[in-house]
Amino acid sequence: MGNFFSATSIFTFLACLLLGCAYAWLLYGTNRSLAKNLKLSLAALRILVVTLIGYLIFAPLVKTLSYNPEKPIIVIANDNSISVKEIVANGFNQQKYQQDLNTLVNQLAEKYEVKTYSFSDSVKDGLDYSGKGKLSNASALVSKINDELLNRNVGAVIMASDGIFNRGGNPLYELNKIKVPIYTIAMGDTIARRDVLIANINYNNLAYLDNEFMLDIQIQAFESKGETAQLTIAENGIIIKKQNLNIDAGSFVKDVEVKLKATKVGVQKYTIAISPLKNEITTKNNTQTIFIEVIDGKQKVLLASAVPHPDLATFKQAIEQNKNYEVTLALAEDLNTIDPKLFSLAILYQLPDQGSIANTFMTKLTNLNISTWYIVGAQTNISSLNQVQKILNLGRGGNSATQEIFAYPEPSFTAFNLAEESLKQLNDYDPLLMPFGNVRINGNYTTVLNQRIGKVNTQNPMLFFVNENSKKTGFLLGEGIWKWKLEEAKNEQNIPLVNELISKTVQYLSVKDDKRKFKVYSSKSTYDENEDVILNATLYNDAYESVNTPDVKLQLKYAGGKTFNYTFSKQATAYRLTIGNLPQGNYTYAAKTVLGNKEYSANGAFYVSAIIAEYQQTTANHQLLNTMAQQSNGKMLMPANLLSIAYEIEKSGQAKTISYEDRKYEELISLQWIFALLVVLLTAEWFFRKRNGEV
């Protein structure tokens, strides 16, 4: 009670004592019937009671101190990854190691609080010796220790590992967050064993049909000088490449570049293998499987015109900058031999033409649901143009004149992005030439560029799009865009707006909208075997509103022939299915649902790749373990000596019990023993007064 006898408390106590004396004198001072000794005793009891009651009312707070000791926490973490289990040093006894580590836990628990963990690709409580972890992530262990033991009395961390960490950050930096001694138990073997492996493969997981793509394969070999190994590459199980490698060094590294061609659409499986050598430590790192999605990304664009024009070269060059587009230029009589069905987009440069050369071609095109981009210029047959489409109507009133129009951007346009700086260049561009007439557009449209005539900004569009019945149509009113290209060339600082505008317009018009009412898709096309496989689904009604009233069933089929049935969970207005981890292999799925009287189905595929990171490095990194221990004032020990860690921790003196001071301030009236004392004193006074007839 630290402030019980402060100056204020003493004066308060003296005042309460005077009050008690006055009360006792009034009660017993004039009493003649009680014996003197008894009267003095009763007066003393009354003085004490009144003084205590008064002091309880007026006294300040009382400070109480208590001390709570906390034992040091010793963290013991065991690396449960595959490399620790399978790559062991000569003479290592796994059973003895487990017994010794469990004994160490019990020894330390007698004096300290012990927390045990097992870490690999995840961190779990307790010691696990199964060696099934696909990865080794020491950073995740440090993060868990920090999260669970923040501001706790951590005395030391004991980590049993081979020093091969293939996920997360550098443990040397991560362990600085804990700031306690690290005692490492050096597992694995530092002696290089005979091994040949595929160390790494650099590749792009997307390729386009009929294009070539590269695989950059790194081959490593240890203790295999003088041997010859064969590298093979198989596509969907069929070997398509072979190459012999002469291993000319004890520590051999070679990068092999292989050029392949994408010949089939879809996700293709490529198996890269290096032939095993005699007495290899493991052959599980001799093979890697990758998946590359091949898409028919090259869309065919038809650039059609009745006569040559400089604009045609500008359009062609701009479109061909994107390798996913293949441009066919058709002029004059060639138009009638072209099959429009082969193209995703038809750019009609001043067609229909005034000479009616392309009438047959225009008839074939009109009957097809192909995206079209009309470029309207001085040679366009306006009357025929108004007939072959019902979106734009250009009323000329018999006037065959042309007019110059400048361009300015529409600020509300959002269909694709155009750099703001490049759009400012439009102010310096020459005008385009378009037929004179009144522009009338039927229905809704999206404007990219508007017309400026002279210095007057009009609301008439120059470049605009219409999306009607799943068919996209574009219009550019004006010829002479080649002059814009020349204007850009004058200043090297200019941004290539013309190429960007044409390329993005072609991309926008040629992409087909996905109007399927039922869609099922995986979050990724390829998963690692320790990743959760997640599928999503959306269902639309006739108004194209997303709904999730009916159940969605899914059948998952493994390449080996097994099938699994699932039901999607409903989330908001969509569906989601978390399947969890799956073993390596190819999987296909078929989903079904019924909305109203209509049945919908969707199919897809994904692939699960094996994780072989634990086999990529088989030589233990004891140097890293030693550095971790030294920089934290700990020590590295071999598994045979791990029981001495208890002595090392005690000898260091850094694992100490900490006492936490707990201060409390409370009023005296809250102390129950004082209340009990008052009751005893009052009862005793009452008893003696009663006995002597005073009550």
C-alpha positions in Angstrom: 0.0 0.0 0.0 2.4 2.6 -1.3 0.6 5.9 -0.5 -1.3 4.9 2.7 0.8 7.2 4.9 1.1 10.3 2.6 0.6 13.7 4.2 -3.0 13.9 3.1 -3.8 10.5 4.4 -2.3 11.3 7.9 -4.3 14.5 8.2 -7.4 12.7 7.1 -6.8 9.9 9.6 -6.2 12.4 12.5 -9.5 14.2 11.6 -11.3 10.8 11.6 -9.6 9.9 15.0 -10.9 13.2 16.5 -14.3 12.5 15.2 -14.2 9.0 16.8 -13.0 10.5 20.2 -15.8 13.0 20.1 -18.4 10.4 19.4 -17.1 8.1 22.2 -17.0 11.0 24.7 -20.6 11.9 23.9 -21.6 8.2 24.3 -19.6 7.2 27.4 -18.2 10.5 28.9 -21.1 11.0 31.3 -21.9 7.4 31.9 -21.7 6.5 35.6 -23.2 3.0 35.5 -20.3 1.2 33.8 -17.0 0.2 35.5 -14.2 2.4 34.6 -12.1 -0.2 32.8 -15.1 -1.5 30.8 -16.1 2.1 29.9 -12.6 2.8 28.6 -12.6 -0.4 26.6 -16.0 0.3 25.0 -15.0 3.9 24.3 -11.8 2.6 22.6 -13.9 0.2 20.5 -16.2 3.0 19.5 -13.3 5.3 18.7 -11.7 2.7 16.5 -15.0 1.9 14.7 -15.9 5.5 14.0 -12.3 6.3 12.9 -12.3 3.4 10.5 -15.7 4.3 9.0 -14.7 7.9 8.6 -11.4 7.0 7.0 -13.1 4.6 4.6 -15.2 7.5 3.4 -12.5 10.1 3.0 -9.3 8.1 2.6 -7.4 8.2 -0.8 -6.8 5.2 -3.1 -4.5 2.4 -2.0 -1.9 1.1 -4.3 -1.2 -2.6 -4.4 1.7 -4.3 -6.1 1.8 -7.9 -7.4 4.5 -9.7 -9.4 3.7 -12.4 -12.1 6.7 -14.4 -13.3 6.8 -15.7 -16.9 9.1 -18.5 -17.8 11.2 -18.2 -21.0 9.6 -19.7 -24.1 11.8 -22.1 -26.1 10.6 -22.7 -29.7 11.5 -26.0 -31.3 10.8 -26.2 -35.0 11.4 -29.3 -37.2 11.7 -29.0 -41.0 9.2 -31.6 -42.3 10.0 -31.2 -46.0 10.9 -34.1 -48.4 14.6 -33.2 -48.7 15.2 -33.6 -44.9 13.5 -37.0 -44.9 15.0 -38.5 -48.0 18.5 -37.0 -48.3 20.4 -38.1 -45.1 24.0 -38.3 -44.2 25.8 -41.6 -43.8 25.2 -43.0 -40.3 22.2 -40.9 -39.6 19.6 -42.7 -37.5 16.1 -41.3 -38.0 14.6 -43.1 -35.1 17.3 -41.9 -32.6 16.9 -38.4 -33.9 13.2 -38.4 -33.2 13.8 -39.9 -29.7 16.5 -37.3 -28.9 14.4 -34.4 -30.1 11.4 -35.6 -28.0 13.7 -36.0 -25.0 15.0 -32.5 -25.5 11.5 -31.2 -25.4 10.8 -33.0 -22.1 14.1 -31.7 -20.6 13.4 -28.1 -21.5 9.8 -28.3 -20.4 11.0 -28.9 -16.8 12.4 -25.3 -16.7 10.9 -23.5 -19.6 7.7 -23.2 -21.6 8.2 -25.1 -24.8 6.4 -24.4 -28.1 6.8 -27.0 -30.9 6.2 -26.5 -34.6 6.7 -28.3 -37.9 7.3 -26.3 -41.1 7.4 -27.0 -44.8 5.0 -25.4 -47.2 2.9 -24.5 -44.2 3.5 -24.2 -40.4 1.7 -26.5 -38.0 1.8 -26.9 -34.2 3.6 -30.0 -32.8 6.5 -32.1 -34.2 5.8 -34.0 -37.4 8.5 -36.4 -38.8 6.6 -37.6 -41.8 8.7 -35.7 -44.3 5.9 -35.0 -46.7 6.2 -31.3 -47.1 6.5 -30.3 -50.8 8.4 -27.0 -50.0 10.4 -25.5 -47.2 9.5 -22.0 -46.0 11.4 -20.7 -43.0 9.9 -17.2 -43.5 6.5 -18.6 -42.8 7.8 -20.1 -39.5 9.3 -16.7 -38.4 6.0 -15.0 -39.2 4.0 -17.5 -37.2 6.4 -17.1 -34.2 6.1 -13.3 -34.5 2.3 -13.5 -34.7 1.8 -15.9 -31.8 4.6 -14.9 -29.4 4.7 -11.1 -29.9 5.7 -9.4 -26.7 6.3 -12.7 -25.0 9.4 -13.9 -23.2 11.0 -15.9 -26.0 14.3 -17.3 -24.8 15.6 -19.2 -27.8 14.6 -20.8 -31.1 15.8 -24.3 -32.0 15.5 -25.1 -35.7 16.2 -28.5 -37.2 16.7 -28.2 -41.0 19.0 -29.0 -43.9 19.2 -25.3 -44.8 17.5 -25.7 -48.1 14.7 -23.1 -48.2 12.9 -22.8 -51.5 10.0 -20.5 -50.6 9.7 -17.2 -48.8 12.3 -14.6 -48.0 15.9 -15.1 -46.8 15.7 -16.5 -43.3 18.9 -14.5 -42.3 16.8 -11.3 -42.6 13.6 -12.7 -41.3 15.1 -14.1 -38.1 16.3 -10.6 -37.2 12.7 -9.9 -36.3 12.8 -12.4 -33.4 16.1 -11.1 -31.9 16.8 -14.2 -29.8 19.5 -16.9 -30.0 19.0 -19.4 -32.8 20.2 -23.0 -32.3 20.3 -24.9 -35.5 20.4 -28.7 -35.9 22.2 -29.4 -39.1 20.2 -32.1 -41.0 20.9 -33.6 -44.4 24.2 -34.2 -46.1 26.7 -31.6 -47.3 28.6 -34.0 -49.5 27.6 -33.8 -53.1 26.1 -37.0 -54.4 26.0 -38.3 -58.0 22.9 -36.6 -59.5 21.7 -35.2 -62.8 18.6 -33.0 -62.8 16.5 -30.4 -64.6 17.2 -27.4 -62.4 14.9 -24.9 -64.1 12.7 -24.2 -67.2 12.0 -20.7 -68.4 9.0 -20.6 -70.7 5.9 -18.6 -71.6 2.8 -20.5 -70.7 0.9 -19.0 -73.6 1.6 -19.6 -77.3 -0.2 -18.9 -80.5 -1.1 -21.5 -83.1 1.5 -22.1 -85.7 4.0 -19.8 -83.9 7.3 -21.0 -82.5 8.2 -20.6 -78.9 11.3 -21.2 -76.8 12.1 -23.4 -73.8 15.2 -22.4 -71.8 16.2 -25.6 -69.9 18.9 -25.6 -67.3 20.6 -28.9 -66.7 22.8 -29.6 -63.7 24.9 -32.6 -62.8 27.1 -33.5 -59.8 29.8 -36.1 -59.5 29.1 -37.3 -63.0 32.0 -36.1 -65.1 32.5 -38.2 -68.2 28.9 -39.3 -68.5 26.5 -38.7 -71.3 22.8 -38.0 -70.6 20.0 -37.6 -73.1 17.5 -34.8 -72.9 14.1 -35.6 -74.3 11.0 -33.4 -74.8 7.6 -35.1 -75.2 4.4 -33.3 -76.3 1.3 -35.1 -74.9 3.3 -38.2 -74.4 5.0 -38.3 -77.8 8.7 -37.5 -78.0 9.4 -34.6 -80.4 13.0 -33.6 -79.5 16.1 -35.4 -78.4 19.6 -34.1 -77.5 22.7 -35.7 -76.0 24.7 -33.8 -73.4 28.3 -34.6 -72.5 28.9 -33.9 -68.8 32.5 -32.6 -68.7 32.8 -31.3 -65.1 32.2 -32.5 -61.6 29.8 -29.6 -61.0 28.1 -29.3 -64.4 25.6 -26.6 -65.5 24.3 -26.1 -69.0 21.5 -24.0 -70.4 19.8 -25.6 -73.4 17.5 -23.6 -75.6 14.9 -25.6 -77.5 12.6 -24.1 -80.2 9.2 -25.7 -80.5 6.2 -25.0 -82.7 2.6 -24.8 -81.5 0.6 -27.0 -83.8 -2.6 -27.7 -81.8 -5.1 -25.5 -80.0 -5.6 -26.1 -76.3 -3.5 -26.7 -73.3 -0.6 -28.9 -74.3 1.5 -31.0 -71.9 5.2 -31.0 -72.3 7.4 -33.5 -70.4 11.1 -32.6 -70.2 13.3 -35.4 -69.1 17.0 -36.2 -68.7 18.0 -39.8 -68.7 19.1 -41.2 -65.3 22.6 -42.1 -64.5 23.8 -45.2 -62.6 23.8 -44.8 -58.8 22.0 -41.4 -58.8 20.9 -40.3 -55.4 17.4 -39.7 -56.8 15.7 -39.7 -60.1 12.7 -37.7 -59.1 14.4 -34.5 -60.3 15.1 -35.9 -63.7 11.7 -35.0 -65.1 9.6 -31.9 -65.1 6.1 -31.4 -66.7 4.9 -28.0 -67.9 1.7 -26.9 -69.6 1.4 -24.4 -72.4 -1.9 -23.0 -73.6 -2.0 -22.7 -77.4 -4.6 -20.4 -78.7 -5.7 -19.5 -82.2 -5.1 -15.9 -81.4 -4.4 -14.8 -84.9 -7.6 -13.2 -86.1 -7.9 -12.6 -89.8 -8.8 -9.0 -90.9 -9.9 -8.1 -94.4 -8.9 -4.7 -95.7 -11.0 -4.2 -98.8 -11.0 -1.3 -101.3 -11.9 -0.7 -104.9 -8.8 1.4 -105.6 -5.4 1.8 -104.1 -4.9 4.6 -101.6 -2.1 5.8 -99.2 -4.5 5.2 -96.2 -4.5 1.4 -97.0 -0.8 1.2 -96.1 -1.3 3.1 -92.9 -4.1 0.7 -91.8 -2.2 -2.4 -92.8 1.0 -1.4 -91.0 -0.8 -0.4 -87.8 -2.8 -3.7 -87.6 0.2 -5.9 -88.4 2.1 -4.5 -85.4 0.0 -6.8 -83.4 1.2 -10.4 -84.2 -2.2 -11.7 -83.3 -3.8 -10.2 -86.5 -3.3 -11.3 -90.0 -4.3 -8.7 -92.6 -5.4 -9.6 -96.2 -5.6 -6.7 -98.6 -8.1 -7.1 -101.4 -8.4 -4.6 -104.3 -10.8 -4.2 -107.2 -11.7 -7.4 -109.0 -10.0 -9.5 -106.2 -12.9 -8.7 -103.9 -15.3 -10.9 -105.8 -13.1 -13.9 -105.2 -12.8 -13.3 -101.4 -14.8 -15.4 -99.0 -15.8 -13.0 -96.1 -16.6 -15.9 -93.8 -12.9 -16.5 -93.3 -12.5 -13.1 -91.5 -13.2 -11.8 -88.0 -13.4 -8.2 -89.2 -13.9 -6.5 -92.6 -12.6 -3.0 -93.1 -14.4 -1.5 -96.0 -12.4 1.4 -97.3 -14.7 3.7 -99.2 -17.0 0.8 -100.1 -19.6 0.5 -101.6 -17.6 2.3 -104.3 -19.0 4.6 -107.0 -17.9 2.3 -109.8 -19.9 -0.6 -108.3 -16.8 -2.9 -108.6 -17.5 -4.6 -105.3 -21.2 -5.2 -105.6 -20.9 -9.0 -105.5 -18.6 -8.8 -102.5 -20.9 -6.4 -100.6 -23.9 -8.8 -101.2 -22.0 -11.7 -99.7 -20.8 -9.6 -96.8 -24.3 -8.2 -96.0 -25.7 -11.7 -95.4 -23.0 -12.5 -92.8 -22.8 -11.6 -89.1 -19.3 -10.2 -89.4 -18.0 -7.2 -87.6 -17.5 -4.3 -90.1 -15.6 -1.0 -90.1 -16.7 1.5 -92.8 -14.3 4.2 -93.9 -16.3 6.8 -95.6 -14.6 9.1 -98.1 -14.9 11.0 -101.4 -15.1 7.7 -103.4 -17.9 6.1 -101.3 -21.2 5.5 -103.0 -23.3 7.2 -100.4 -26.6 6.0 -101.9 -25.5 2.3 -101.7 -23.9 2.9 -98.3 -27.3 4.0 -96.9 -28.9 0.8 -98.4 -26.4 -1.9 -97.2 -26.6 -0.8 -93.6 -29.3 0.9 -91.5 -27.1 2.6 -88.9 -25.7 5.6 -90.7 -27.7 7.7 -93.0 -25.8 10.5 -94.9 -28.2 12.9 -96.6 -26.4 14.7 -99.5 -29.5 16.2 -101.3 -27.8 15.8 -104.6 -24.6 17.6 -103.5 -21.4 15.8 -104.4 -19.1 18.2 -102.6 -16.7 17.2 -99.9 -15.7 19.0 -96.6 -12.7 19.1 -94.4 -13.2 18.0 -90.8 -10.8 18.0 -87.9 -10.9 15.6 -85.0 -11.3 16.2 -81.2 -11.7 13.4 -78.6 -14.9 12.5 -76.9 -14.2 12.9 -73.1 -16.8 10.2 -72.1 -15.3 7.4 -74.2 -14.3 4.4 -72.1 -14.4 1.4 -74.4 -10.6 1.3 -74.5 -7.8 3.5 -73.3 -6.0 6.2 -75.3 -3.2 8.1 -73.8 -4.3 11.7 -72.9 -1.0 13.1 -74.1 -1.4 11.5 -77.5 -4.9 12.8 -77.9 -3.6 16.4 -77.6 -1.7 15.8 -80.9 -5.1 15.8 -82.7 -5.0 19.6 -82.5 -2.0 19.6 -84.9 -3.3 17.0 -87.4 -4.5 17.8 -90.8 -8.2 17.5 -91.5 -9.8 14.5 -93.0 -12.0 14.7 -96.2 -15.6 13.4 -96.0 -18.6 13.8 -98.3 -20.7 16.8 -97.5 -24.1 16.0 -96.0 -26.3 15.7 -93.0 -25.3 12.9 -90.6 -28.1 10.9 -89.0 -27.4 7.9 -86.8 -30.1 5.4 -85.9 -30.0 3.9 -82.4 -27.3 4.2 -79.7 -23.7 4.6 -80.5 -20.3 5.1 -78.8 -18.2 8.0 -80.0 -14.4 8.0 -80.0 -13.7 11.2 -82.0 -16.0 14.1 -82.8 -15.9 16.5 -85.8 -14.6 20.0 -85.6 -15.4 22.2 -88.6 -13.1 25.1 -88.7 -12.9 26.3 -85.1 -16.4 25.0 -84.2 -16.6 21.8 -82.2 -19.7 19.9 -83.3 -21.5 16.9 -81.7 -21.4 15.0 -85.0 -19.1 11.9 -84.6 -16.1 11.3 -86.8 -15.2 7.8 -85.4 -18.0 5.8 -83.6 -19.1 2.3 -82.9 -22.5 0.5 -82.7 -23.1 -2.8 -81.0 -26.3 -4.3 -82.2 -27.5 -7.9 -82.0 -24.0 -9.1 -81.1 -22.5 -7.5 -84.2 -20.1 -4.6 -83.9 -19.9 -2.0 -86.5 -17.5 0.9 -86.8 -17.6 4.1 -88.9 -14.8 6.5 -89.7 -16.1 9.6 -91.5 -13.2 10.9 -93.5 -10.2 9.8 -95.6 -6.6 11.0 -95.5 -5.5 9.5 -92.2 -2.1 8.9 -93.8 -1.5 12.6 -93.3 -1.8 12.1 -89.6 1.0 9.6 -89.8 3.2 12.1 -91.6 2.5 14.7 -88.9 3.7 12.3 -86.3 6.9 11.6 -88.2 7.8 15.3 -88.1 8.4 15.2 -84.4 10.2 12.4 -82.7 8.6 13.3 -79.4 5.1 12.5 -80.8 3.3 9.4 -79.5 2.2 7.1 -82.3 -1.5 7.8 -81.9 -2.5 6.6 -85.4 -1.2 3.1 -84.8 -2.7 3.0 -81.4 -6.1 4.2 -82.6 -6.3 1.8 -85.5 -4.9 -1.2 -83.6 -7.3 -0.7 -80.6 -10.3 -0.1 -82.9 -9.5 -3.3 -84.7 -9.2 -5.2 -81.5 -12.4 -3.8 -80.1 -14.4 -4.6 -83.2 -13.0 -8.1 -83.8 -13.5 -9.4 -80.3 -16.7 -11.3 -80.0 -18.9 -10.7 -76.9 -19.4 -13.8 -74.8 -23.2 -14.1 -74.6 -23.4 -17.5 -73.0 -25.9 -17.7 -70.3 -24.0 -20.3 -68.3 -20.3 -20.1 -67.7 -18.0 -22.2 -65.6 -14.3 -21.4 -65.4 -11.3 -22.2 -63.2 -9.4 -19.5 -61.4 -6.2 -20.7 -63.1 -5.5 -23.1 -66.0 -2.6 -24.8 -64.1 -2.4 -25.4 -60.4 0.4 -26.7 -58.2 -0.5 -29.8 -56.3 -0.5 -28.0 -52.9 -2.9 -25.3 -54.2 -6.6 -25.2 -53.7 -8.5 -25.7 -57.0 -11.2 -23.1 -57.2 -14.0 -23.0 -59.9 -16.5 -20.2 -60.5 -19.8 -20.2 -62.3 -22.3 -17.5 -63.4 -25.8 -18.1 -64.7 -28.0 -15.5 -66.5 -31.7 -15.3 -67.1 -33.3 -14.1 -70.4 -32.8 -10.5 -69.3 -29.1 -11.3 -68.9 -29.3 -10.7 -65.1 -27.1 -12.9 -63.0 -29.0 -15.4 -60.8 -28.1 -18.3 -58.6 -31.5 -19.8 -57.7 -31.0 -23.3 -59.1 -28.2 -25.7 -58.0 -25.2 -26.2 -60.2 -23.8 -29.8 -60.3 -20.3 -30.5 -61.5 -18.6 -33.8 -62.4 -14.8 -33.8 -62.3 -13.0 -36.4 -64.3 -9.3 -37.4 -63.7 -7.2 -38.5 -66.6 -6.9 -41.9 -64.9 -10.6 -42.4 -65.2 -11.9 -41.5 -61.7 -14.9 -39.2 -61.5 -15.9 -36.9 -58.6 -19.3 -35.2 -58.1 -19.6 -31.7 -56.5 -22.3 -29.1 -55.9 -21.4 -25.4 -56.2 -21.9 -23.1 -53.2 -24.0 -20.0 -53.8 -22.4 -16.6 -53.2 -24.3 -13.3 -53.8 -25.5 -13.8 -57.4 -22.8 -16.3 -58.5 -21.4 -19.7 -57.7 -18.1 -20.9 -56.3 -16.6 -24.3 -55.7 -13.4 -24.9 -53.7 -12.2 -28.5 -54.4 -9.0 -28.3 -52.5 -5.7 -30.0 -53.3 -5.6 -32.5 -56.1 -2.8 -34.9 -57.2 -0.8 -34.2 -60.4 -2.7 -34.8 -63.6 -5.1 -33.6 -66.3 -8.7 -32.9 -65.2 -11.8 -32.2 -67.2 -15.1 -31.0 -65.8 -18.7 -30.8 -66.9 -21.3 -28.6 -65.1 -25.0 -28.7 -65.5 -28.0 -26.6 -64.2 -31.6 -26.0 -65.1 -33.3 -22.6 -65.1 -37.0 -22.6 -65.9 -37.5 -25.3 -68.5 -34.0 -24.9 -70.0 -31.0 -27.0 -69.3 -27.6 -25.4 -69.5 -24.1 -27.1 -69.5 -20.5 -25.9 -69.6 -17.2 -27.8 -69.9 -13.6 -27.0 -69.2 -10.2 -28.4 -68.2 -7.3 -27.6 -65.9 -4.1 -29.2 -64.9 -2.3 -29.9 -61.7 1.5 -29.9 -61.7 3.8 -31.8 -59.4 6.0 -29.8 -57.1 9.6 -31.1 -57.3 11.4 -28.1 -55.6 12.6 -30.4 -52.8 14.5 -32.5 -55.3 16.1 -29.6 -57.1 18.8 -29.2 -54.4 20.0 -32.3 -52.6 23.1 -30.9 -50.9 22.4 -29.5 -47.5 23.4 -25.8 -46.8 25.0 -26.0 -43.4 26.8 -22.8 -44.0 23.5 -20.9 -44.0 22.5 -22.7 -40.8 25.8 -21.8 -39.1 25.5 -18.1 -40.2 21.9 -18.0 -38.8 23.2 -19.3 -35.4 26.3 -17.1 -35.3 24.6 -13.8 -36.1 22.1 -14.4 -33.3 24.6 -15.6 -30.6 23.4 -19.2 -31.0 25.1 -22.3 -32.1 24.9 -25.0 -34.8 24.9 -28.6 -33.6 24.8 -32.0 -35.4 21.8 -34.3 -34.8 24.0 -36.6 -32.7 24.7 -33.8 -30.2 21.3 -32.1 -30.1 20.7 -33.0 -26.4 23.5 -30.6 -25.4 21.3 -27.7 -26.6 19.6 -27.6 -23.1 23.1 -27.1 -21.5 24.0 -24.4 -24.2 20.8 -22.5 -23.5 21.3 -22.5 -19.7 25.0 -21.6 -20.1 24.2 -18.6 -22.3 22.1 -17.1 -19.5 19.9 -15.4 -22.1 16.7 -17.4 -21.3 15.6 -15.8 -18.1 12.4 -15.7 -16.2 10.8 -12.2 -16.4 8.5 -10.9 -13.6 5.8 -8.5 -14.6 4.8 -5.9 -12.0 1.0 -5.5 -11.7 -0.1 -2.2 -10.1 -3.6 -1.7 -8.9 -5.3 1.3 -7.2 -8.4 0.6 -5.2 -10.5 2.2 -2.4 -10.1 0.9 1.2 -13.8 0.4 1.3 -13.5 -2.4 -1.3 -11.3 -4.4 1.1 -13.5 -7.1 2.6 -11.4 -7.8 5.6 -11.9 -4.3 6.9 -15.7 -4.8 6.7 -15.3 -8.0 8.7 -13.2 -6.1 11.3 -15.9 -3.5 11.7 -18.5 -6.1 12.2 -16.4 -7.8 14.9 -15.7 -4.6 16.7 -19.4 -3.4 16.7 -20.6 -6.9 17.7 -18.1 -6.9 20.7 -19.2 -3.4 21.8 -22.9 -4.4 21.5 -22.3 -7.6 23.5 -20.7 -5.9 26.5 -23.3 -3.1 26.5 -26.1 -5.6 26.4 -24.5 -7.6 29.2 -24.3 -4.5 31.4 -27.8 -3.3 30.7 -26.8 -0.4 28.4 -29.0 -1.7 25.5 
